[in-house]
Amino acid sequence: MIEARHLRILRAVAGTGSFSAAARELGCTQPAVSQQMKALEQSAGTPLLVRTGREMRLTQAGEALVRHAAGILAGLTAAEEEVAAIAGLRAGRVRLVSFPSGSSTLVPTALAAMRAGHPGTRISLVEAEPPRSVEMLREGDCDLALAFRYAGASAAAEWEDLVVTPLLTDRLVGLVPEGHRLAGAGRVGMAELADEPWIAGCPRCRRHLVEVCEGAGFTPRIDFATDDYPAVVGLVGAGLGVAVLPELAVESVRAKGVSALAVEPAVEREVVALTLPDLARVPAVAATLGELVRAAAR
């Protein structure tokens, strides 16, 4: 195998005409240059230099190798500089995927901090709900995924191969129209909403809603289902039903015509950032993760 250090020595020998002059140029000893040239000839499998007395000239193979060495060493130097820039956060790329309410609340603060602190790092964002976002991470389509899991869910086992960073605990909030009998009550038990028409959210949230309602002793009558949180709020505001949404979702929507109520008993979901163990050591990914943690703490 031809090594870069051998190519540098070969170029020095070719340029200076002797081992001793090459040693002076490289700041090493003449025996070290001789030893490295022998190792290079062994790797190449053919002589690279012809020694006649004090004179030294390249063989045809040596000339070919010197000719290619310039491009190889220049490319290696460029690669080293690029890697150093990435390691020092002067460059790099992070592909982030987030569920919608995380995109509108946690992500903007984190990305603004990354742009201010590390302007050379490029960050892209796409939206996807778990489990699709987790699949994208495992398939190599993103570097960081914001996801959530409800208390008692099996996601902990599903994420055993990932680096899980808890960000915050997000409580569900009950939403009723402003003219509803419970509007202004401040809090509501799930059983009090048993006879109401329901507006449900994303598929995972929908399944969890059914589980919570069944735990309260009833099966919800879901009249409308939408992944769009503003649509959920709009439907509730129009008097078409009631809903429960995460606080992050309510925070990200202008809640017109609705009254928000604390749900009893409390229903919570854990919001986390996920990445792969190897990606967690990439400086740009680690820095973005750190900014997400700080954004969640605000």
KAZIDA-V613400 format. One record per helix or strand of 3 or more residues. SS is the DSSP state (h for helix, s for strand). FROM is the first residue (numbers start at 1). TO is the last residue. If there is no record, write none. Layout:
SS,FROM,TO ; SS,FROM,TO
//
This chain:
h,4,16 ; h,19,26 ; h,30,44 ; s,49,52 ; s,55,58 ; h,60,87 ; s,93,98 ; h,100,117 ; s,122,127 ; h,132,138 ; s,144,150 ; h,155,158 ; s,162,177 ; s,187,189 ; h,190,193 ; s,197,200 ; h,203,215 ; s,221,225 ; h,229,237 ; s,242,246 ; h,247,251 ; s,258,264 ; s,268,276 ; h,279,281 ; h,283,297
//
